[in-house]
Amino acid sequence: MASLLIAPATAGAATPTTPVQAPAVTLPQAPSMHTEARKVDAVPTPKADWFDCDEWADGADCAMVPLPLDYDEPKGQKTEVAVLRLRATDTSKKKLGTLFVNPGGPGGSGVQMAAAAEQFVSPAVRQRFDIVGMDPRGTNFSDGVACWKNNGAMQKDLAGFAVAFPYTKTETKAYVKSSEAFGKACGTTGKPMSGSMSTAEVARDMDMLRRVVGDKQLTYLGFSYGTYLGNVYANMFPDRVRAVVIDGVLDPQGWAGTKYNKARPQTQRIKSGQGAAKALQEILKRCKAAGEKYCQFAADGDPVKNYQKMIASLKKKPLVIKGEETGGEPVEVSYATLIGTLLSSMYSPDAGTSVDSILSEVSALLAQPGAQGSKLAQRQAEARSDIAARISAEQQAQQSAANEKKRLGAATGWGFPYDNSAEAFQSVLCTDGTNPSRAKNWSHYADYAQILAPDFGPLWTWGSAPCASSTWTSQDEDSYRGTFDHTTAHPVLVVGSYWDPATNYDGAVKAASLLPKSRLLSSTNWGHTAYGTSKCATGAIDAYLLSGKLPAKGTVCEGDVQPFTTPLDEQGAQSKLRKAQESHLPPVVPPVPGAVPRR
């Protein structure tokens, strides 16, 4: 929805206030698990016409599977869901079943994730399981939701989203206008698909696909928003759980909403802002403790105090970079730009180094010429070059990803006349949970979020503004709102990382406390999700998937990469190792599009 390069922030934020109270909202009653089982079981198992799609991955096969748009009308309108399967690699051993994967989003491509299984799923798991990824209905290569007739109309309505989050009065007015237009478009042109994309519908689809591949129970690995899909499935079909791993967990009651929290925006209830703010403050504290031998930003003084000075300066006036490094074009680094960039950097296991680099560069460019003389000038030239390179790399990565998706789509017969990534995300978010009535009141919620989670709270809170219930009228009467405490046939493994900037560790604690027999696995790794960040976390998850063995109660895994443990003069030699480690992480999609780039 938004770029990290945004317009300048020229006005101060409004005085924080308490949240505006929303009008009464009637929460739908959750159907019983027996009702859900009967509803899905009444639909005949669809036929999957598998075809080779080696363009995605060696040995992959794909299918477009027809499923009911509305499970209350199984003989009514159908929607096709795209599925990719990679066969188990060890044919000499008995296959354990199928591992379904989901990268998050909502709106991330399970098809693309499954195709990349070799990069992040352990060989031992790939040997014994087929890996299957589906694109949730309405998204990616499945039949897509379209809330506008064409991209031009969409871009016109969503022009106000060209910021990481609104900060000035002008930006706020434009953002609210686009939020209202978003809801109205999806409540008209986007129907009926926009009202048929709740996570409950995707869980029903996944249960149908479980039957298609012949598994009696579900084996699942979900990240970020994908944890909510796994949680909803486990509670709708608890007797069909073989092994469900949810890593980087959304607080299910926060996402869905309850009568106690419905007055607050959905993306504020899940406490992502608090998680990000906590992670940044810990990085700054560790930077100060480590000193300038390990952390560049410490060379400029107290990192905590200097960060606050930097924020105050950028709130008054954005930093403008222009020179040979930027091709002569001015590049603005505003307050919101910096916060969005910092959040993006904290998605990486090497969050400390990334944050340190960004803050050191901005600090150098904000510094006044003085005693440092030529040394400062050199730092500033390097900072301009690094920032320009980062911007260029991000733009190139986004374009490369888009081009690759188009190539693969053409190779498999799936075209791309329309980019629906914005409404694919929003149609799930807004039909899954309750939200206050009017988008214009999000500015008050954002002010309150600033108290709860300085800088990052507003960024996350604004992500649900299009869900304002007075303008987002497309609803799914069959969405799932709880409860999240059903006893499953086998335990669910819940994985949370202390310093996750997107899915607060508290979400994992809450989910585990609600699910009977579940086990909480904690990790000290940095970045978003834990799988692949240490032998401990990866091994525990693999053992559970393969044998059902749970880690010991209270297990806390130490992340392999910790901030400021390597001297600066040795970090260059370790950069290749870090990149190699990150290349084996799951391609997680952040819960709020625009806040951070897809990985």
C-alpha positions in Angstrom: 0.0 0.0 0.0 2.8 2.5 0.8 6.3 3.2 -0.3 9.1 3.9 2.2 9.9 7.0 0.2 7.2 9.5 1.3 6.3 13.1 1.3 7.9 15.4 4.0 6.4 15.6 7.4 6.0 19.3 8.1 3.6 19.4 11.0 3.7 18.0 14.5 1.4 15.2 15.7 -1.8 15.9 17.5 -1.9 15.7 21.3 -2.5 12.1 22.3 -5.9 11.3 23.5 -7.8 8.2 24.7 -9.4 6.1 22.0 -12.8 7.1 20.5 -15.5 4.7 21.5 -17.0 2.7 18.7 -20.7 2.0 18.4 -22.0 -1.3 19.5 -21.1 -4.1 17.1 -22.8 -7.5 17.1 -20.2 -10.2 17.0 -21.2 -13.3 14.9 -21.6 -16.5 16.8 -18.9 -19.1 16.1 -20.3 -22.3 14.7 -19.6 -25.5 16.5 -16.8 -27.7 15.3 -19.3 -30.4 14.5 -21.3 -28.0 12.3 -18.1 -27.0 10.5 -17.1 -30.7 9.9 -20.6 -31.5 8.5 -20.6 -28.4 6.3 -17.2 -29.2 4.7 -17.8 -33.0 4.6 -21.1 -32.4 2.7 -19.0 -31.1 -0.3 -17.7 -33.8 -2.6 -14.0 -34.0 -2.8 -13.0 -32.0 -5.9 -10.8 -33.4 -8.6 -7.4 -31.9 -8.9 -6.1 -32.0 -12.5 -2.3 -31.9 -11.7 0.0 -30.6 -14.3 3.8 -30.2 -14.4 5.1 -26.7 -13.4 8.8 -27.2 -13.4 9.1 -23.5 -14.1 8.5 -23.0 -10.4 10.7 -25.7 -9.0 12.1 -29.0 -10.2 9.5 -31.7 -10.0 6.7 -29.4 -9.0 3.2 -30.1 -10.0 0.3 -27.6 -9.9 -3.5 -27.6 -10.0 -6.4 -25.2 -10.0 -8.9 -26.7 -7.6 -12.6 -25.6 -7.8 -14.2 -25.0 -4.4 -17.5 -23.5 -3.2 -17.4 -19.7 -3.0 -19.9 -20.1 -0.1 -19.9 -23.4 1.8 -23.5 -22.8 2.8 -24.3 -23.2 -0.9 -22.0 -26.0 -2.0 -23.7 -26.4 -5.4 -23.6 -22.7 -6.1 -20.8 -20.4 -7.5 -17.3 -21.9 -7.4 -13.9 -20.2 -7.0 -10.6 -21.8 -8.2 -7.7 -22.1 -5.8 -4.1 -22.4 -7.1 -2.0 -25.2 -5.5 1.6 -26.2 -5.9 3.0 -29.5 -4.7 6.6 -30.7 -4.3 6.9 -34.4 -3.8 8.8 -35.9 -0.8 12.5 -36.3 -1.8 13.2 -39.7 -0.3 11.2 -42.4 -2.1 12.9 -45.2 -0.2 11.1 -44.2 3.0 7.4 -44.2 3.8 6.0 -40.8 3.3 4.5 -39.3 6.4 2.0 -37.2 4.6 1.7 -33.6 3.3 3.0 -30.5 4.9 0.8 -27.5 4.1 2.7 -24.1 4.3 1.6 -20.5 4.4 3.9 -17.4 4.5 1.5 -14.9 6.0 0.2 -11.6 4.7 -2.7 -11.9 4.6 -2.3 -12.4 0.9 1.1 -14.1 0.8 1.5 -16.8 -1.9 1.6 -20.3 -0.6 2.3 -21.4 -4.1 5.5 -19.4 -4.2 6.4 -20.5 -0.7 6.1 -24.2 -1.5 8.1 -23.6 -4.7 10.9 -22.2 -2.5 10.8 -25.1 0.1 14.3 -26.2 -0.7 15.5 -22.8 0.6 14.0 -23.0 4.1 12.4 -26.4 4.9 14.9 -28.8 6.4 16.0 -31.7 4.3 14.8 -34.2 6.9 11.3 -32.8 6.6 11.3 -32.6 2.8 12.4 -36.2 2.6 9.2 -37.4 4.4 6.6 -34.9 3.3 5.1 -33.6 0.2 5.2 -29.8 0.5 2.0 -28.1 -0.6 1.2 -24.4 -0.8 -2.1 -22.9 -1.8 -2.8 -19.3 -2.7 -5.7 -18.3 -0.4 -8.9 -17.6 -2.3 -9.0 -14.2 -3.9 -5.1 -13.8 -3.9 -2.2 -14.3 -6.2 -2.8 -17.2 -8.7 -6.2 -18.2 -7.3 -9.3 -16.5 -8.7 -8.6 -12.9 -7.6 -10.7 -10.3 -5.8 -10.9 -7.0 -7.7 -12.4 -4.0 -6.1 -11.8 -1.7 -9.1 -12.4 -2.1 -12.8 -8.7 -1.4 -13.6 -5.4 -0.4 -12.0 -5.9 3.2 -13.0 -9.1 3.5 -10.9 -7.4 1.8 -8.0 -4.4 4.1 -8.1 -6.6 7.1 -8.1 -8.6 6.0 -5.1 -5.6 4.9 -3.1 -3.3 7.9 -3.8 -3.5 8.8 -0.1 -1.6 5.6 0.7 1.7 6.8 -0.7 3.1 7.2 2.8 4.4 4.6 5.3 1.8 6.2 7.6 0.2 9.7 7.7 1.8 12.3 10.0 0.8 15.7 8.7 -2.7 17.0 8.5 -2.6 16.9 4.7 -1.4 13.3 4.7 -4.0 12.3 7.3 -6.8 13.8 5.2 -5.7 12.0 2.1 -5.2 8.7 3.9 -8.7 8.9 5.4 -10.2 9.7 2.0 -8.4 6.7 0.4 -9.5 4.4 3.3 -13.1 5.4 2.8 -12.8 4.9 -1.0 -11.2 1.5 -0.4 -14.1 0.2 1.7 -16.7 1.5 -0.7 -15.0 -0.1 -3.7 -14.7 -3.5 -2.0 -18.4 -3.2 -0.9 -19.5 -2.7 -4.5 -17.2 -3.8 -7.4 -15.4 -6.3 -5.1 -18.4 -8.4 -4.3 -19.0 -11.3 -3.9 -15.3 -12.3 -3.5 -14.5 -9.5 -1.1 -17.0 -10.9 1.3 -15.9 -14.5 0.9 -12.2 -14.3 1.9 -12.2 -14.6 5.7 -9.7 -16.9 7.2 -12.5 -19.3 8.1 -13.2 -19.8 4.3 -9.5 -20.5 3.7 -9.5 -23.0 6.6 -12.4 -24.7 4.9 -10.5 -24.7 1.6 -7.5 -26.2 3.3 -9.5 -29.0 4.8 -10.9 -29.8 1.3 -7.3 -29.9 0.0 -6.3 -32.2 2.9 -8.9 -34.6 1.4 -7.6 -34.0 -2.1 -4.1 -35.1 -1.2 -5.4 -38.1 0.9 -4.3 -37.1 4.4 -6.5 -38.1 7.3 -5.3 -35.2 9.5 -3.5 -31.9 8.7 0.2 -31.2 9.0 0.8 -27.5 8.8 3.6 -24.9 9.1 2.4 -21.3 9.1 4.2 -18.0 9.7 3.0 -14.5 10.7 -0.6 -14.1 9.6 -0.4 -17.8 8.6 -0.4 -18.6 12.3 -4.0 -17.2 12.5 -5.0 -19.6 9.7 -3.4 -22.5 11.6 -5.1 -21.4 14.8 -8.5 -21.0 13.1 -8.2 -24.4 11.4 -7.2 -26.1 14.8 -10.3 -24.6 16.4 -12.8 -25.3 13.6 -11.5 -28.8 12.9 -9.7 -29.8 16.2 -10.1 -33.6 15.6 -8.2 -33.2 12.3 -5.0 -31.9 13.7 -1.9 -34.1 13.2 0.8 -31.5 13.7 0.2 -27.7 13.5 3.1 -25.3 13.9 2.4 -21.6 14.2 5.5 -19.4 14.2 5.3 -15.6 14.8 1.9 -15.7 16.3 -0.9 -13.2 16.0 -3.0 -12.8 19.2 -6.2 -14.5 17.9 -8.5 -12.5 20.2 -6.9 -9.3 19.1 -7.2 -10.2 15.4 -10.8 -11.3 15.6 -12.0 -9.0 18.2 -14.1 -9.5 21.4 -16.8 -7.5 23.1 -14.0 -6.2 25.4 -11.6 -4.9 22.7 -13.8 -4.1 19.7 -13.6 -0.3 20.3 -9.9 -0.4 19.2 -8.6 -0.9 15.7 -7.7 -4.4 14.7 -4.0 -3.6 13.9 -3.7 -1.9 17.3 -5.2 -4.8 19.3 -2.5 -7.3 18.2 0.2 -5.1 19.8 2.6 -5.1 16.8 3.6 -1.5 17.5 4.6 -2.4 21.1 6.7 -5.3 19.8 8.5 -3.1 17.3 9.1 -0.3 19.8 10.4 -2.8 22.4 12.8 -4.3 19.9 14.2 -0.9 18.8 14.7 0.2 22.4 16.6 -3.0 23.2 18.8 -2.5 20.2 19.6 1.0 21.3 20.4 -0.1 24.9 22.6 -2.9 23.7 24.4 -0.5 21.3 25.1 1.8 24.3 26.4 -1.1 26.4 28.6 -2.5 23.6 30.2 0.9 22.7 31.6 2.2 19.5 33.9 -0.7 18.9 30.8 -2.8 18.2 28.1 -0.2 17.3 28.7 2.7 15.0 25.8 4.8 16.4 27.5 4.7 19.8 30.3 6.8 18.5 27.9 9.8 18.3 27.0 9.6 22.0 24.2 8.0 24.0 22.2 6.0 21.3 18.9 6.3 23.3 19.1 10.1 23.6 20.5 10.7 20.1 17.6 8.6 18.6 15.1 10.9 20.3 17.0 14.0 19.0 16.9 12.5 15.5 13.2 11.9 15.7 12.5 15.4 16.9 14.6 16.9 14.1 12.9 14.9 11.4 9.5 15.7 12.8 10.3 19.4 12.3 11.9 19.0 8.9 12.7 16.1 6.6 16.2 15.4 5.6 16.8 16.0 1.9 19.6 14.1 0.1 20.8 15.2 -3.3 24.0 14.6 -5.1 25.8 12.3 -7.5 24.9 9.4 -5.3 21.2 9.9 -5.9 21.6 10.7 -9.6 20.9 14.3 -9.0 17.3 13.6 -7.8 16.4 14.7 -4.3 15.5 12.0 -1.8 13.6 12.8 1.3 14.0 11.0 4.6 11.1 12.1 6.7 10.1 11.0 10.2 7.7 8.4 8.8 10.2 7.3 6.2 12.8 6.5 9.0 10.3 4.6 11.1 9.1 2.5 8.1 12.7 1.8 7.2 13.7 0.8 10.8 10.7 -1.5 11.0 11.8 -3.1 7.7 15.3 -3.6 9.0 14.1 -5.3 12.2 12.5 -8.1 10.1 16.0 -9.5 9.7 17.8 -11.8 12.2 20.6 -9.3 11.8 18.4 -6.4 13.0 21.1 -4.9 15.2 23.5 -4.3 12.4 20.8 -3.0 10.1 19.4 -0.5 12.6 22.9 0.6 13.5 23.8 1.3 9.9 20.6 3.3 9.2 20.8 5.4 12.4 24.5 6.1 11.9 23.9 7.3 8.3 21.0 9.6 9.3 23.0 10.9 12.3 25.9 11.8 10.1 23.7 13.7 7.6 22.0 15.6 10.4 25.3 16.6 12.0 26.5 20.2 11.7 30.0 20.8 10.3 32.4 21.4 13.2 35.4 19.9 14.9 35.1 16.6 12.9 36.0 18.5 9.7 36.9 16.2 6.9 36.0 13.1 8.9 32.4 14.2 9.0 32.4 15.1 5.3 33.6 11.6 4.5 30.9 10.0 6.8 28.3 12.1 5.1 29.4 11.2 1.6 29.4 7.5 2.6 26.0 7.9 4.2 24.5 9.5 1.0 25.9 6.7 -1.0 24.6 4.0 1.3 21.1 5.4 1.5 21.0 5.8 -2.3 22.1 2.2 -2.7 19.6 1.0 -0.2 16.8 2.8 -2.0 17.9 1.5 -5.4 18.3 -2.0 -4.1 14.8 -2.0 -2.6 13.3 -0.7 -5.8 15.2 -3.2 -7.9 14.1 -6.1 -5.6 10.5 -5.1 -5.9 10.7 -4.9 -9.6 12.6 -8.1 -9.9 10.0 -9.9 -7.7 7.2 -8.5 -9.9 8.9 -9.6 -13.1 9.5 -13.1 -11.8 5.9 -13.4 -10.7 4.8 -12.4 -14.2 7.2 -14.8 -15.8 6.0 -17.7 -13.7 2.4 -16.8 -14.2 2.8 -16.7 -17.9 4.6 -20.0 -17.9 1.8 -21.7 -16.0 -1.0 -20.0 -17.9 -1.9 -17.5 -15.1 -2.0 -14.0 -16.4 -1.6 -10.7 -14.6 -4.0 -8.1 -16.0 -4.6 -6.6 -12.6 -2.6 -6.2 -9.3 -4.9 -7.0 -6.4 -2.4 -7.2 -3.6 -3.9 -4.3 -1.7 -7.5 -5.6 -1.6 -6.3 -9.2 -1.2 -4.8 -8.2 2.1 -7.6 -5.9 3.2 -10.4 -8.3 2.3 -9.1 -10.8 4.7 -8.3 -8.3 7.5 -11.6 -6.5 7.3 -13.8 -9.6 7.2 -11.9 -11.4 9.9 -12.2 -8.9 12.7 -14.3 -6.0 14.2 -13.2 -2.4 13.7 -14.6 1.0 14.8 -17.0 2.9 12.6 -15.3 5.8 10.9 -11.9 6.1 9.3 -11.5 9.7 10.3 -11.3 8.6 13.9 -8.1 6.6 13.2 -6.1 9.7 13.8 -7.2 9.6 17.5 -6.4 5.9 17.7 -3.0 6.7 16.2 -2.4 9.4 18.9 -3.2 6.9 21.6 -1.0 4.3 19.9 1.9 6.8 20.1 1.6 6.6 23.9 1.5 2.8 23.9 4.2 2.3 21.3 6.2 5.4 20.4 6.7 5.8 16.6 5.7 2.3 15.6 2.2 2.3 17.2 0.7 4.8 14.7 2.3 3.0 11.7 0.6 -0.3 12.6 -2.6 1.3 13.7 -3.3 3.0 10.4 -3.1 -0.3 8.6 -6.7 -1.1 9.4 -8.3 2.3 8.6 -9.9 0.9 5.4 -11.8 -1.6 7.7 -13.8 1.2 9.3 -17.2 -0.5 9.5 -19.3 2.4 8.1 -17.5 2.3 4.8 -16.2 -1.3 4.7 -19.6 -3.0 4.2 -18.5 -6.3 2.6 -18.8 -8.9 5.3 -18.6 -12.6 5.6 -21.3 -14.1 7.8 -19.3 -17.3 8.0 -16.1 -15.7 9.4 -14.7 -17.2 12.6 -14.5 -15.1 15.7 -13.7 -17.7 18.3 -13.4 -19.4 20.6 -9.8 -20.3 20.4 -9.7 -22.9 23.2 -10.8 -26.1 21.5 -9.0 -29.3 22.5 -7.2 -30.7 19.4 -6.5 -34.3 18.6 -2.8 -33.6 18.9 -1.0 -30.7 20.5 -0.3 -27.5 18.6 3.3 -26.1 18.7 3.2 -22.3 19.3 6.5 -20.5 18.5 7.2 -16.9 19.6 10.3 -14.7 19.4 11.0 -12.2 22.1 12.1 -9.4 19.7 9.7 -9.9 16.8 8.7 -6.4 15.5 5.6 -7.6 13.7 3.9 -10.3 15.8 4.4 -9.5 19.4 5.7 -12.3 21.6 2.6 -11.7 23.7 0.5 -13.1 20.9 2.3 -16.5 21.2 1.8 -16.5 24.9 -1.9 -15.7 24.5 -2.5 -18.4 21.8 -0.7 -21.0 23.9 -2.6 -20.1 27.0 -5.9 -20.6 25.2 -5.2 -23.8 23.3 -5.4 -26.9 25.6 -2.4 -29.3 25.3 -0.4 -26.8 23.2 3.3 -26.2 23.9 5.0 -22.7 23.8 8.5 -22.7 22.3 10.3 -19.3 22.9 13.3 -17.9 21.1 15.6 -15.0 21.6 16.3 -14.5 17.9 15.9 -11.2 16.2 13.7 -10.7 13.2 10.3 -12.0 12.3 9.6 -15.7 13.1 12.1 -18.2 14.5 12.3 -21.2 12.1 15.8 -21.1 10.6 17.3 -18.8 13.1 19.0 -21.4 15.3 19.6 -25.2 15.4 17.5 -25.2 18.6 14.4 -23.7 17.2 14.6 -25.4 13.8 15.4 -28.7 15.3 12.5 -28.5 17.8 10.0 -27.7 15.0 11.4 -30.4 12.7 11.2 -33.0 15.5 7.6 -32.1 16.1 6.6 -32.2 12.5 8.3 -35.6 12.0 7.3 -37.4 15.1 4.9 -35.3 17.1 7.5 -34.9 19.9 7.1 -31.6 21.7 10.1 -29.6 23.1 10.3 -29.6 26.9 8.1 -27.1 28.7 9.8 -23.7 29.1 12.3 -24.3 26.3 13.9 -21.0 25.2 16.1 -21.2 22.1 19.0 -18.7 21.7 19.1 -17.0 18.3 22.3 -17.5 16.4 22.7 -13.8 15.6 22.7 -11.4 18.5 23.3 -7.6 18.2 26.8 -6.1 18.7 28.7 -9.3 19.5 31.2 -8.9 16.6 33.6 -5.9 16.4 32.9 -3.5 13.6 36.2 -4.3 11.8 35.2 -8.0 11.7 31.6 -7.6 10.6 32.4 -7.4 6.9 33.9 -10.9 7.0 30.7 -12.2 8.5 28.2 -10.5 6.2 28.3 -13.4 3.7 27.5 -15.8 6.5 24.5 -13.7 7.7 23.2 -13.4 4.1 23.5 -17.2 3.8 21.6 -17.7 7.0 18.8 -15.3 6.0 18.5 -17.0 2.6 17.2 -20.1 4.4 14.5 -18.3 6.3 10.9 -18.7 5.2 9.6 -16.1 2.8 7.5 -14.4 5.4 5.0 -11.7 4.4 4.4 -9.0 6.9 0.9 -8.5 8.3 0.6 -4.9 7.1 1.4 -4.3 3.4 3.4 -1.2 2.8 4.9 -1.1 6.3 7.8 -3.3 5.2 8.8 -5.0 2.0 7.9 -8.6 1.4 10.7 -11.0 2.2 
